[in-house]
């Protein structure tokens, strides 16, 4: 049975990762502090123990990945999370992004369409620590209208278009951060919902995500 330890070595590697993120332009101190506190190696097989703090994505099964730390930090910084914000995450995956949001004291509602990943995550060692995360098996394109409206929505897969059902679930003043585009490269988009129900769109850097698929698998 795997023994989960967060050693001085791991913490030192995390400190090095934080310096890499700063050099790449991540400036939100709260986001950096959240990433510094989270043992990313817990989310990966023990064979990746030291590699976990390299700034790159790793496969987690079901054709999904744990996102590159820079990508997680970049999206989280754009979302401008405040304590007690209700955040909808599309694509739980490994759960790493959810826990970064939870460390920022958000109330996190996260949807996973892959039943295998959804079931695996029930036994994850860090899950009990974060009572401010609620997990759902479902279709991310539909969101969670029962729990709307949300202060923020973060999509962790490449969408060919911005799902209209998700836009409906944002509060006025709320923000959605989503990579949009087909193929290997997408543009990171931030949409801010205005008081009249219209949206202000901002376009940021290029990223590469696994595709956002409709429906549930499993």
Secondary structure by P-SEA (a helix, b strand, c coil): cbbbbbcaaaaaaaaaaaaaaaaaccccaaaaaaaaacccccccccccccccccccccccccccccccaaaaaaaaaaaccccccbbbbcccccaaaaaaaaaaccbbbbbbccaaaaaaacccccccccccbbbbbccccccccccccccbbbbcbbbccccaaaaaaccccbbbbbbbbcccbbbbbbbbbccccbbbbbbbbbbbbccccccccc
